[in-house]
Amino acid sequence: MPENSVKNYTIPAALVVLTLLLSACSEPPPPVAAEVRPIIQGIQLRFPAGHPQLNLLKSTAAVQATTLTVDLPARLVWNEERTQRIYAPFAGRVTQIRADLGQNVAKGMPLVSVSSPEFGGAQADAAKAVADANNANKTLARQKELFEAGIAARKDLDQAEADAARAQAESDRANARTRLYGGSHQVNQQLSLMSELSGVVVERNVNPGQELRSEQSGPGMPALFVVTDPSQLWVQIDAKEADVGTLRPGANFELLVTALPGQVFKGKVVAAADFIDPVTRTIKIRGAIANPQRMLKAEMLGTARIQRELGQGVVVPATGVFLRGTQHRVFVESAPGTYEVREVVLAYEGAKESVISSGLSVGDKVVTDNGLLLAREFRMAADLPKKNPMIETAQPAVAK
């Protein structure tokens, strides 16, 4: 065999021997400790001492139900009993703006002047009605003289009296219409829209020279002026069905506004609707709230806070109650590191707190943080014996 062939075989053999020697001298890797998982014993899930997930499970003791703080969404609006929306009853052109946004106005103060041929027609009708009434009264006076002299018949006098009454009624109607808008017997086509109450101009939707149409008046159309008394506002509250008994007319509530942190305003319920909104599934509650310093503004969003009186039962944080199917459940810490599932009956379910009428007692520690994590551990512990038949539990778990 050639010399080169011998060398090709001896070099790989040396490398193999060297590799075996190095592997024999190196230390084997340490064994990986198996994770110790919680186990189910009866209806309880037991965690081993020092398990890292125990730090994630926070519990809160159930307390006796006395009063419950309920927060409901609310919105501030103008008090409609102290608000006037002014529209144009006749077509015309705006000639003068006499009030502006934020201005204080007195009752009977003109807000805008309008040159209106339609209003001129109403003035002319009033003037004609006055003239007709005067003529009818003169005719009636002559008929009386003729009747007393025995010249006129009784039926002619009766007809004159009826004509005078009709003419006077038409005159009263026409004059009442013009007086309603500040008109007079003079036909000048000048219409003045006035405020019927004292307050503040909070909305203005008219400009000089603007053409106005009577069909622009009515619901859904912007008013030319909105005058209101902002010293008292209404609060529109969306209440749940369970809160209607507490929010009856005369009940007190507190209003908290995000834009005014730290401020608490006192209000009182003045009216409640008799139907449930089919869209929001809430009942509309109207409250009144004093606003002497005018800190509150219409269309502000806030929270109406009420104190609801409770009967028997216990109160727990709402985060500790879970719904599975149609049954509400809670996880109770019966001992350190030991948890169990209980079915409960809810008397009230709020955004922050829930009232449980049965299934819990005062002092029971309910898991309020990471309850879904605990539910997962229950499920995994219950599935473990199915995967490994050699593992047995005291009895099958009831919570999955």
C-alpha positions in Angstrom: 0.0 0.0 0.0 1.4 3.4 -0.8 2.7 5.7 2.0 0.1 8.4 1.2 -2.7 6.0 1.7 -1.5 5.1 5.2 -1.4 8.7 6.2 -5.0 9.3 5.1 -6.3 6.5 7.4 -4.2 7.4 10.5 -5.2 11.1 10.7 -9.0 10.6 11.0 -8.4 7.9 13.7 -6.4 10.4 15.7 -9.2 12.9 15.5 -11.7 10.4 16.7 -9.6 9.5 19.7 -9.1 13.1 20.6 -12.8 13.8 20.4 -13.6 10.9 22.7 -11.1 12.1 25.3 -12.5 15.6 25.4 -16.1 14.4 25.8 -15.1 12.2 28.6 -13.5 15.1 30.5 -16.4 17.5 30.1 -19.1 17.6 32.8 -22.7 16.5 31.8 -25.4 19.3 31.8 -27.5 19.6 35.0 -30.9 18.0 34.8 -33.8 20.4 34.2 -36.1 20.5 37.2 -39.7 19.5 36.3 -42.3 22.3 36.9 -44.4 21.5 40.0 -48.0 22.2 39.0 -51.1 22.7 41.2 -53.2 19.6 41.8 -57.0 19.1 42.3 -58.2 17.5 45.5 -61.9 17.2 45.6 -63.3 20.6 44.5 -60.2 22.4 45.5 -57.1 23.4 43.6 -54.0 23.4 45.7 -50.8 25.2 44.8 -47.4 24.1 46.2 -45.8 26.5 48.6 -43.8 29.2 46.9 -45.5 28.7 43.5 -44.8 31.9 41.4 -48.5 32.2 40.3 -49.6 32.8 43.9 -48.2 36.3 43.7 -50.6 37.0 40.8 -53.8 35.9 42.6 -55.2 38.7 44.7 -58.2 38.1 47.0 -60.7 40.5 48.6 -62.9 39.6 51.5 -66.7 39.9 50.9 -68.4 42.5 53.1 -71.9 42.9 54.3 -74.2 44.7 51.9 -75.5 48.0 53.2 -75.2 50.7 50.6 -73.7 50.6 47.1 -72.2 53.4 45.2 -73.6 53.4 41.6 -72.1 55.5 38.8 -74.2 56.3 35.8 -73.4 58.2 32.6 -74.9 61.7 32.6 -75.1 64.7 30.2 -75.8 68.4 31.0 -78.5 70.2 28.9 -80.3 73.5 29.2 -83.3 73.7 31.5 -86.1 73.8 29.0 -88.5 75.4 31.5 -86.1 78.4 31.5 -85.1 78.4 27.8 -86.6 80.0 24.7 -85.8 79.2 21.1 -86.7 82.1 18.8 -87.7 81.4 15.2 -88.9 83.7 12.4 -92.7 83.5 12.1 -92.7 85.5 8.8 -90.4 85.6 5.8 -88.1 88.6 5.5 -84.6 90.1 5.6 -82.6 90.8 8.7 -81.9 94.5 9.0 -80.4 94.8 12.5 -78.9 92.4 15.1 -79.6 93.8 18.6 -78.1 91.0 20.8 -75.0 88.9 20.6 -73.7 85.6 22.0 -73.2 85.7 25.8 -75.2 88.9 26.2 -77.6 89.3 29.1 -81.1 90.2 27.9 -84.2 91.3 29.8 -87.8 90.1 29.2 -89.3 92.0 26.2 -85.9 93.1 24.8 -85.7 93.0 20.9 -83.1 90.6 19.6 -83.3 91.2 15.9 -85.2 93.4 13.5 -86.6 92.1 10.2 -88.1 93.8 7.2 -90.9 91.5 6.3 -93.6 92.1 3.6 -95.5 89.1 5.1 -95.6 90.9 8.4 -96.7 94.0 6.6 -99.6 92.0 5.2 -100.6 91.0 8.7 -100.4 94.7 9.8 -102.6 95.6 6.8 -105.1 92.9 7.8 -105.3 94.3 11.3 -105.8 97.8 10.1 -108.6 96.7 7.7 -110.2 94.7 10.5 -110.2 97.8 12.7 -111.8 99.9 10.0 -114.4 97.2 9.4 -115.2 97.1 13.1 -115.6 100.9 13.3 -117.9 100.9 10.2 -120.0 98.0 11.6 -120.4 99.9 14.9 -121.6 103.0 13.1 -124.1 101.0 11.1 -125.3 99.4 14.3 -125.8 102.8 15.9 -127.9 104.0 13.0 -130.0 100.9 13.0 -130.7 101.5 16.7 -131.9 105.0 16.0 -134.1 103.9 13.1 -135.6 101.0 15.2 -136.3 103.3 18.1 -138.0 105.8 15.7 -140.1 102.9 14.3 -138.6 103.1 10.9 -136.3 100.0 10.8 -137.5 96.5 11.4 -136.3 94.4 14.3 -134.5 91.9 11.9 -132.4 94.8 10.5 -131.2 95.7 14.0 -130.4 92.1 14.7 -128.4 91.8 11.5 -126.5 95.0 12.3 -125.6 93.7 15.8 -124.3 90.4 14.4 -122.2 92.2 11.7 -120.7 94.4 14.4 -119.8 91.4 16.6 -118.1 89.6 13.7 -116.2 92.6 12.7 -115.0 93.2 16.3 -113.9 89.6 16.6 -111.9 89.8 13.4 -110.3 93.1 14.6 -109.3 91.5 17.9 -107.8 88.5 16.2 -105.8 90.5 13.7 -104.5 92.9 16.3 -103.6 90.1 18.7 -101.5 88.5 15.9 -99.5 91.7 15.3 -99.1 92.5 19.0 -97.6 89.1 19.5 -94.6 90.2 17.4 -94.4 93.8 18.5 -96.6 95.3 15.7 -99.0 98.2 15.8 -101.8 99.7 13.6 -99.1 101.3 11.5 -98.2 99.3 8.4 -94.4 99.5 8.3 -93.4 95.9 7.7 -90.9 96.1 10.6 -90.8 92.9 12.6 -89.0 92.7 16.0 -88.3 89.3 17.5 -88.1 89.7 21.3 -87.1 87.5 24.3 -90.0 86.4 26.5 -87.7 85.8 29.5 -84.6 87.2 31.1 -81.5 85.3 30.6 -78.3 84.9 28.5 -78.0 84.5 24.7 -76.3 81.1 24.4 -76.8 80.5 20.7 -77.1 82.9 17.7 -77.6 81.6 14.1 -78.5 84.8 12.2 -76.5 87.4 10.4 -77.3 90.9 9.0 -78.9 90.8 5.6 -79.8 87.2 5.9 -83.0 86.1 4.2 -85.4 84.3 6.5 -88.2 81.8 5.6 -91.1 80.8 7.8 -90.6 77.2 6.7 -87.2 77.2 8.4 -88.9 77.3 11.8 -89.8 74.2 13.8 -88.2 71.0 15.2 -85.0 70.0 13.7 -84.2 73.5 12.4 -81.7 75.8 14.2 -83.2 78.6 16.1 -82.2 82.2 15.3 -81.5 82.8 19.0 -81.5 80.6 22.1 -82.0 82.5 25.4 -81.8 80.6 28.7 -81.1 81.0 32.4 -77.9 79.1 33.0 -78.1 79.3 36.8 -79.9 76.0 36.7 -79.3 73.1 34.3 -80.9 69.8 33.6 -79.0 66.5 33.9 -80.0 63.7 31.6 -79.1 60.3 33.3 -79.1 56.9 31.6 -80.2 54.5 34.3 -80.4 50.7 34.4 -83.6 49.0 35.2 -82.3 48.0 38.6 -81.6 51.6 39.5 -85.0 53.0 38.7 -86.3 52.4 42.2 -83.5 54.6 43.6 -83.8 57.4 41.1 -87.4 58.4 41.8 -88.4 62.1 41.7 -87.0 63.8 44.7 -84.0 61.5 45.1 -80.6 63.2 45.5 -77.5 62.5 43.5 -74.0 63.8 43.0 -72.6 65.0 39.7 -68.9 64.6 38.8 -67.5 66.2 35.7 -64.2 65.2 34.1 -63.5 68.8 33.0 -63.8 69.9 36.7 -61.7 67.4 38.7 -62.3 67.5 42.5 -65.7 69.3 42.1 -68.8 67.6 43.3 -72.2 69.1 42.5 -75.5 68.3 44.2 -78.6 67.5 42.2 -82.1 66.2 42.6 -84.2 64.0 40.3 -87.3 65.8 38.9 -88.7 63.3 36.4 -88.3 59.7 35.2 -89.4 58.1 31.9 -92.0 55.3 31.9 -90.3 53.3 29.1 -87.0 51.7 28.3 -85.0 52.9 25.4 -84.9 50.0 22.9 -81.5 50.9 21.6 -79.5 51.6 24.8 -81.8 49.5 27.2 -81.7 52.3 29.7 -84.3 54.5 31.3 -84.1 58.3 30.9 -83.9 60.2 34.2 -84.0 64.0 34.4 -82.3 65.8 37.2 -82.0 69.5 38.1 -78.8 71.0 39.4 -78.0 74.5 40.6 -75.3 76.4 38.7 -75.0 79.8 40.3 -71.3 80.4 39.3 -72.0 79.0 35.8 -69.1 76.6 36.0 -71.2 73.9 34.3 -71.9 74.1 30.6 -74.6 72.5 28.5 -73.5 69.3 26.7 -70.8 68.5 29.3 -70.5 64.8 30.0 -70.3 63.6 33.6 -71.1 60.9 36.0 -74.2 60.8 38.2 -73.4 59.0 41.5 -76.1 57.6 43.7 -76.1 55.6 46.9 -78.3 52.6 46.6 -79.7 50.9 49.7 -79.2 47.2 49.7 -80.9 44.4 51.5 -79.4 41.0 52.5 -76.3 39.8 50.8 -72.6 40.5 50.4 -70.7 42.9 48.2 -67.6 41.9 46.2 -65.6 43.6 43.4 -67.2 43.0 40.0 -63.9 41.6 38.6 -64.3 38.6 40.9 -67.6 37.4 39.3 -67.6 35.2 36.2 -70.4 34.0 34.0 -70.3 30.5 32.6 -73.3 29.7 30.6 -76.2 31.1 32.7 -74.5 30.5 36.0 -72.4 33.1 37.9 -69.3 31.8 39.7 -66.5 33.0 41.9 -63.1 31.6 43.0 -62.8 31.5 46.8 -59.4 31.3 48.6 -60.4 28.8 51.3 -56.8 28.5 52.7 -53.4 29.9 51.7 -52.7 28.5 48.3 -56.0 26.6 48.1 -58.9 27.7 45.9 -62.3 26.5 45.1 -65.2 27.4 42.8 -68.6 28.5 44.1 -71.8 29.1 42.2 -73.5 32.3 43.4 -76.7 34.2 42.7 -76.4 37.9 41.9 -78.8 40.5 43.3 -77.1 43.4 41.5 -74.3 43.6 38.9 -72.5 47.0 38.7 -69.5 48.3 36.9 -67.3 48.2 40.0 -69.2 46.1 42.6 -71.6 43.3 42.6 -74.1 42.1 45.2 -74.4 38.4 45.8 -77.5 37.2 47.5 -76.5 33.6 48.1 -73.4 31.4 47.7 -71.0 33.6 49.8 -70.7 34.7 53.3 -69.2 37.7 54.9 -65.4 37.3 55.1 -65.0 34.8 52.3 -61.9 35.8 50.3 -62.8 36.1 46.6 -60.2 36.2 43.9 -60.4 39.6 42.1 -57.2 39.7 40.1 -56.2 37.2 37.4 -59.3 35.0 37.9 -59.0 33.8 34.3 -55.5 32.5 35.1 -56.9 30.5 38.0 -59.7 29.1 35.8 -57.0 28.0 33.3 -55.1 26.2 36.1 -58.3 24.5 37.2 -58.9 23.3 33.6 -55.3 22.1 33.1 -55.2 20.3 36.5 -58.5 18.5 35.7 -57.2 17.4 32.2 -53.9 16.0 33.6 -55.4 12.7 34.8 -57.0 12.1 31.4 -53.6 12.4 29.7 -51.8 10.2 32.3 -54.0 7.4 33.7 -51.3 6.7 36.4 -52.2 10.1 38.1 -55.3 9.9 40.3 -57.2 12.6 42.2 -59.4 12.3 45.2 -62.5 12.9 43.1 -63.2 14.7 39.8 -63.2 18.4 39.7 -66.4 20.3 39.2 -64.9 23.5 37.8 -63.5 23.7 34.3 
